[in-house]
Amino acid sequence: MRAISRLPPDARIVALVGVVGDVGLVGDVGVVGDAGPVERTLEIASAVAEQRRGRTLLVGWGEAGRALDARLGAVGDEGLTDVLAGRARLTDVARRTPDHRFLYVPTGRSEEPLPPSRLRQLFERVRMAGGTLLLPVAEDRSQLPAEWFDAELPLQSSSEPALVPARWRRHRVVQGVPIGRVMLALVIIAGLVGGWWVLARLATDREASDGVGAYATATAEGEAAAEGAAGAVPSDAGAVPSDAGTVGADGAVPSDAVAPALGYSVLIASYTSLEEARRRAGRLAVPGLLLFVSPTPIGGTLYYRLFAGALETRQAARELMHALVERGVKESASDWDLRPASLSFRVAVHEDSASARAAQRELALSGVPTYVLPLAAAGDITYQIYAGAYERPEAAVAMGSLLQQAGRDVELVSRRGGPR
């Protein structure tokens, strides 16, 4: 669908305008009179979920929500109003339908008048988590300010609805302006824009530097908290395979090193910029929790995935995911977020954590996000610097390019070390 392909990656809160229909009840079954816009809504939600790997919420709201409840068999179920009233959790009411990849949040049972500000808080939570929220609304959406939305998709009768960025929705038509004044205004605007660009560039460079510092600090704190646990790696965990090899001048893996394969990590969120992912990692820093960023191309777009943990089994990853949800680090639990991630670039091995962190900071300034995994060998612990985590080699191309640009020619190997 062309309209969906033009949806910007940073459009996280999208209004689907024009979902209407006469909804009546026959017994306990909802009947939609005009199902056209409802079906169009489901098509768009499915396309977005397919594009964004299932990180999509379709939320019922008001008259439009009741029409969707009837279509999806959710009449009378707990939903959005119950979440906003504090009577239910979003993860409990969100439901996946058999024919669609998105999660649907019904309108809800609560009939208490709720301030739209609580809905705005939900919007911000979705944005922070890197998800996409689709809110179907009727033509009259005066209760919800237009500036809350990143984009609108009007559900027109044509096969290609127009994508309307939020910043274009409110405008005035200026008529009868003299040409001379227009030219003068353009000159002034050009000067202002030039000055603003310089200031914005300086601010962006500083923000990016701050993001690198926050990310490096958060990573170092997590590693320091995990150093005690690193010694608990069992001595009979299995030998490192020959593909692990040595790692250049920074250090080599001892021949008697032992460590389990770490095939899973938990996906927290995906971002379109490395700086944004780093800032989020800095904000989520928890002592003992491994957080790392892995650049991954998806559908022609490069995303920066924020992961937690490096674990041996899918079950261990599932337990970590639920613990992260309980602590508020992760928005919701989903089996799709239990990512196979057995391949990684091992950049270097260091004898002590201090030198490993120093090397990490240097790499971070070069635009290469890394993380450290301890390796037990003959009673000693060394510290491996890894970059990225992938299921297949083709997904690691972007990270490989970053490493080459930083002057590091390293191979993709099986990720091994102490589980974290």
C-alpha positions in Angstrom: 0.0 0.0 0.0 1.6 3.2 -1.1 0.2 5.4 1.7 1.8 3.1 4.2 5.1 3.0 2.4 5.2 6.8 2.7 4.5 6.7 6.4 7.7 8.2 8.0 9.6 5.9 10.3 9.3 8.5 13.1 5.5 8.7 12.8 4.5 6.8 15.9 1.1 8.2 16.7 -1.2 8.1 13.7 -4.8 9.1 13.4 -7.0 7.1 11.1 -9.8 9.6 10.3 -13.2 8.6 9.2 -14.0 5.3 11.0 -17.7 5.4 11.3 -20.6 3.0 11.1 -24.0 2.3 12.6 -23.3 -0.2 15.4 -26.2 -2.1 16.7 -26.5 -5.0 19.1 -28.3 -8.2 18.4 -28.1 -10.2 21.6 -24.5 -9.9 22.6 -23.2 -9.6 19.0 -22.2 -6.3 17.5 -23.4 -5.6 13.9 -21.7 -2.9 11.8 -23.9 -1.1 9.3 -21.2 0.5 7.1 -18.2 -1.8 7.3 -16.2 -0.1 4.6 -14.1 2.3 6.7 -13.7 -0.4 9.4 -12.2 -2.9 6.9 -10.0 -0.1 5.5 -8.7 0.5 9.1 -7.9 -3.2 9.5 -6.0 -3.2 6.2 -3.9 -0.2 7.2 -3.2 -1.6 10.7 -2.1 -4.9 9.1 0.2 -3.1 6.6 1.8 -1.0 9.3 2.3 -4.1 11.6 3.8 -6.0 8.7 6.2 -3.1 8.0 7.1 -2.5 11.6 7.4 -6.2 12.6 4.3 -6.4 14.8 5.1 -3.4 17.1 1.7 -1.9 16.3 -1.3 -1.1 18.5 -4.7 -0.5 17.1 -6.7 1.3 19.8 -10.4 1.6 20.1 -11.8 5.0 21.0 -15.3 6.4 21.1 -17.7 5.8 18.2 -14.9 4.5 15.9 -13.8 2.1 18.7 -17.2 0.6 19.1 -17.4 -0.1 15.4 -14.1 -1.9 15.6 -15.1 -3.8 18.8 -18.1 -5.1 16.9 -16.0 -6.2 13.9 -13.4 -7.9 16.0 -15.7 -9.5 18.5 -14.5 -7.4 21.5 -17.9 -5.9 22.6 -17.9 -5.7 26.4 -14.3 -6.6 26.8 -11.9 -4.6 29.1 -9.9 -2.1 27.1 -8.6 1.4 26.7 -11.0 3.1 29.2 -10.2 0.6 31.8 -6.4 1.1 31.3 -6.8 4.9 31.5 -8.9 4.5 34.7 -6.2 2.4 36.3 -8.3 -0.7 36.5 -6.3 -2.8 34.0 -2.9 -3.0 32.4 -2.3 -2.4 28.7 -0.5 -5.8 28.4 -3.6 -7.6 29.8 -6.2 -6.0 27.5 -4.2 -6.0 24.3 -5.3 -8.9 22.1 -3.9 -10.4 19.0 -6.5 -11.6 16.4 -5.8 -14.7 14.4 -5.8 -12.9 11.0 -3.8 -9.9 11.9 -0.3 -9.1 13.3 -1.2 -6.0 15.2 -2.5 -5.9 18.7 -6.0 -4.6 19.3 -7.0 -2.7 22.4 -10.8 -2.6 22.7 -12.7 0.5 23.7 -13.3 -0.8 27.3 -16.0 -1.2 29.8 -15.5 1.9 32.0 -17.9 4.7 31.3 -16.3 7.2 33.6 -15.4 10.5 31.9 -11.6 10.5 31.4 -9.5 13.5 30.6 -7.7 13.3 27.3 -4.5 14.1 29.1 -4.3 10.4 30.2 -4.5 9.4 26.6 -1.7 11.7 25.8 0.4 10.0 28.5 -0.3 6.7 26.7 0.9 8.2 23.5 4.2 9.3 25.0 4.7 5.8 26.5 4.3 4.3 23.0 6.7 6.8 21.5 9.3 6.2 24.2 9.0 2.4 23.6 9.5 2.8 19.9 6.1 1.3 19.1 3.3 2.6 16.7 -0.2 3.5 17.9 -3.0 3.8 15.4 -6.1 5.6 16.8 -9.2 5.4 14.6 -11.4 8.5 15.1 -14.6 9.7 13.6 -14.7 12.9 11.5 -15.3 15.0 14.7 -12.1 14.7 16.7 -12.3 18.0 18.5 -11.6 16.2 21.8 -8.1 15.2 20.7 -5.7 18.1 19.7 -4.2 17.7 16.2 -0.7 18.3 17.5 -0.8 15.1 19.4 -0.5 13.1 16.2 2.6 12.6 14.0 0.4 11.9 10.9 -3.1 11.4 9.7 -4.4 8.8 7.3 -7.9 9.9 6.1 -10.0 6.8 5.2 -11.3 8.1 1.9 -13.2 6.0 -0.6 -10.3 6.0 -3.0 -7.7 3.2 -3.0 -4.9 5.5 -2.0 -5.6 7.8 1.0 -3.6 10.9 1.4 -0.9 11.0 4.1 -1.3 14.2 6.0 1.7 15.1 8.3 0.4 16.7 11.5 2.4 19.9 10.9 0.5 20.6 7.7 -3.0 20.3 9.1 -3.4 23.8 10.4 -2.7 26.6 8.0 -4.0 29.9 6.7 -4.3 31.0 3.1 -2.7 34.4 2.6 -4.1 36.5 -0.2 -3.3 39.9 -1.7 0.2 40.2 -0.3 2.4 42.7 -2.3 5.4 41.1 -4.1 7.9 43.5 -2.5 6.8 42.4 1.0 7.0 38.8 0.0 10.6 39.2 -1.2 11.6 41.1 1.9 10.0 38.4 4.1 11.9 35.7 2.1 15.2 37.4 2.7 14.5 37.7 6.4 13.4 34.1 6.7 16.5 32.9 4.8 18.7 34.7 7.3 16.8 33.3 10.3 16.9 29.8 8.9 20.6 30.1 8.3 21.2 31.2 11.9 18.9 28.6 13.2 20.6 25.8 11.2 24.0 26.8 12.7 22.6 26.7 16.2 20.7 23.5 15.6 23.9 21.8 14.2 25.8 22.8 17.3 23.1 21.6 19.6 22.8 18.3 17.7 26.6 17.7 17.9 26.5 18.4 21.6 23.5 16.2 22.1 25.1 13.4 20.2 28.2 13.7 22.3 26.1 13.6 25.5 24.3 10.5 24.1 27.6 8.7 23.6 28.7 9.6 27.2 25.4 8.5 28.7 25.4 5.2 26.8 29.1 4.5 27.7 28.4 5.3 31.3 25.3 3.2 31.5 27.1 0.3 29.9 30.1 0.6 32.2 27.8 0.7 35.3 26.1 -2.5 34.1 29.4 -4.2 33.5 30.7 -3.2 36.9 27.7 -4.6 38.6 28.1 -7.9 36.7 31.7 -8.4 37.4 31.0 -10.4 40.6 28.6 -12.7 38.7 31.2 -13.2 35.9 33.2 -15.6 38.1 30.2 -17.9 38.4 30.5 -19.1 34.8 30.7 -22.9 35.1 34.0 -24.5 34.2 32.3 -27.3 32.2 30.2 -25.0 30.1 31.8 -26.3 26.8 34.8 -25.3 24.8 34.9 -22.2 22.5 34.8 -23.4 18.9 37.7 -22.8 16.5 35.8 -20.0 14.7 36.3 -17.9 17.8 40.0 -17.7 17.0 42.2 -14.9 18.1 41.4 -11.2 18.1 44.4 -9.1 16.8 46.6 -7.0 18.9 44.0 -6.2 21.6 44.2 -9.8 22.9 43.5 -13.4 22.1 41.1 -16.0 23.4 43.1 -18.6 25.4 43.0 -22.1 24.0 41.5 -23.5 27.2 38.7 -20.8 27.4 35.3 -22.2 28.2 31.9 -20.4 27.8 28.4 -21.3 26.7 26.9 -20.0 23.4 24.6 -17.0 24.1 21.9 -17.3 21.4 19.2 -15.0 22.7 18.6 -11.3 23.6 15.4 -9.4 24.5 14.4 -6.6 22.1 13.5 -3.4 24.0 12.7 -1.0 21.1 14.0 0.1 17.6 15.1 3.5 16.7 15.9 5.3 13.4 19.1 7.0 14.9 22.0 5.7 16.9 21.9 8.8 19.2 18.3 8.2 20.1 19.0 4.5 20.9 22.0 5.5 23.0 20.0 8.1 25.0 17.3 5.5 25.7 19.9 3.1 26.9 21.3 5.7 29.2 17.8 6.5 30.7 17.1 2.8 31.2 20.4 1.9 32.9 19.9 -0.7 35.6 22.8 -2.1 37.7 23.7 -5.5 36.4 21.5 -5.2 33.2 23.3 -5.6 29.9 22.0 -3.1 27.3 23.4 -2.7 23.9 22.5 -1.3 20.4 22.6 -3.4 17.3 22.2 -1.6 13.8 20.0 -3.8 11.7 18.6 -3.2 8.2 14.9 -4.0 7.8 13.0 -3.5 4.6 15.6 -1.1 3.2 15.7 1.1 6.4 18.5 0.9 9.0 17.1 0.6 12.5 19.1 0.7 15.7 17.7 -2.1 17.9 18.1 -1.7 21.7 18.6 -5.1 23.3 18.9 -6.4 26.8 20.7 -9.5 28.0 22.8 -12.2 26.3 21.4 -15.5 27.3 21.8 -19.2 26.5 18.1 -20.2 26.1 14.8 -18.8 24.9 13.3 -19.5 28.3 16.0 -17.5 30.1 15.3 -14.6 27.7 11.6 -14.9 28.4 12.2 -14.7 32.1 14.3 -11.6 31.6 11.6 -10.0 29.4 8.9 -10.4 32.0 11.2 -9.1 34.7 11.9 -6.0 32.5 8.2 -5.4 32.0 7.6 -5.7 35.8 10.4 -3.1 36.4 9.0 -0.7 33.7 12.1 -1.0 31.5 10.0 -2.7 28.7 6.5 -1.7 27.8 5.0 -5.1 27.1 5.9 -8.8 26.7 5.9 -10.4 23.3 7.3 -13.7 22.0 8.5 -11.8 18.9 10.8 -9.8 21.1 12.7 -12.9 22.2 15.3 -12.5 19.4 17.7 -15.2 18.2 21.0 -13.4 18.3 23.8 -16.0 18.3 26.2 -14.1 15.9 28.3 -11.1 16.8 31.5 -9.3 15.9 34.1 -9.9 18.6 36.2 -6.8 18.4 38.8 -7.4 21.1 39.6 -9.3 24.3 41.0 -7.5 27.4 42.5 -8.8 30.6 40.7 -6.3 32.8 37.4 -4.5 32.7 39.0 -1.0 32.9 40.9 -1.4 29.7 37.8 -3.0 28.0 35.7 0.1 29.0 38.3 2.4 27.7 38.3 0.6 24.4 34.5 0.8 24.4 34.5 4.5 24.9 36.9 4.9 22.0 34.7 2.8 19.7 31.6 4.7 20.8 33.2 8.0 19.7 33.8 6.4 16.3 30.1 5.6 16.1 30.4 1.9 16.9 28.1 0.7 19.7 29.6 -2.3 21.6 29.1 -4.3 24.8 31.3 -6.5 27.0 30.8 -10.2 27.9 33.1 -11.9 30.5 34.9 -15.1 29.6 36.1 -17.6 32.2 39.4 -19.4 31.4 41.5 -21.5 33.7 40.3 -19.7 36.7 40.8 -16.2 35.2 38.3 -13.8 33.7 38.9 -11.9 30.5 36.6 -9.3 29.0 35.4 -9.6 25.4 34.1 -6.6 23.4 31.3 -7.6 21.1 29.5 -5.5 18.5 25.9 -6.3 17.4 23.8 -9.4 17.8 22.2 -11.2 14.8 20.5 -14.3 13.7 21.8 -14.3 10.2 25.0 -13.0 8.6 23.2 -10.8 6.1 21.6 -8.8 8.9 25.1 -7.9 10.2 26.2 -6.0 7.1 25.6 -2.5 8.5 27.6 -3.2 11.7 30.4 -4.7 9.6 30.6 -1.5 7.6 30.7 0.6 10.8 33.6 -1.5 12.1 35.5 -1.2 8.9 35.0 2.6 8.9 36.5 2.6 12.4 39.5 0.6 11.2 38.5 -2.7 12.7 38.6 -5.7 10.4 37.0 -8.4 12.5 34.9 -11.5 11.8 31.4 -12.5 12.7 31.6 -15.3 15.2 29.4 -17.3 17.6 28.6 -15.2 20.6 30.0 -16.8 23.8 30.7 -15.8 27.3 29.1 -15.5 30.7 25.3 -15.2 30.4 24.1 -11.7 31.3 
